[in-house]
Amino acid sequence: MKISAQISLWGSAIFALFCLGYALSGFSSLDAMADEATRADARGFAFFWLFLAIVGIATAFASWWLVKHGSD
């Protein structure tokens, strides 16, 4: 099965937005946690989602580059 560069671009952009939203939600709820160990675990989980968002952005950028320069 082949995935076109444009489908990969939009899929990666949607994935990156989802992950970024989840990471920001995790970071914004850190103050409400009372236990320091739980707060540290939640911070690590939010950083993991931020990492996934960065991977999605990089994939979307690579797909965008292929769409613009792939047929040269």
N, C-alpha and C positions, 0 to 999 in steps of 0.2 A: 504494500500500500504506500503510495506516495502522498506526501503532504506538500502542498504548494507553499511558496515563500509568503504569500499574502495571508493564507490561512494561519500559518505559523506566527506571523506578525500579530494578527489580531488575537489569536489564542494566547500568545505570550503576554500581550498587553493586558488582557482581561485577568490572566493568572497573576500578573504582577500587581495589579490594582487590588485584587482580592487579598493577596498576601500582605500588601502594605496596609490595607485597612485593618486586617486582623492584628498586625504588629502594633499599629498605632492604638488600637483598642486595648491591647495588652499593656502597653506602656502607660496609657492614661488611667488604668485601673490599679496601678501599683500602690498609690497612696492609700487606697481603701483597705489594704491588707494589714492586719495587725502583727502577724508572725513574721519575723525576719527570714526564716528559712523558706517559708511559702513565697515571700516577696522575691527572694533570690531565684527560686525555681521559676516563678512567673516571668522574671526578667530574662532568664535564659531562654524560655519558651518564646517570648516576644522577639528576642534577638534571632532565634532560629527562623521565625516568620519573616523578619527583616532580611535575613540572608536569602531566603527563597524569593523574596521580592526583587532583590538585586540580581539573582539568577534569571528571573523572568524578564527584567529590564534588559539585561545583556543579550538574552535570546531574541527579544523583540528588536533590539538595535541591529543585531546580526542579520535578522530576517529583513529588516528595512533596507540594510545595505545591499543584500542580495537582490531585492526587488528593484532598487535604483541602479545598481551596477552589474547585475548578473548577466545581462544579455550583451555586454560589450565585447 
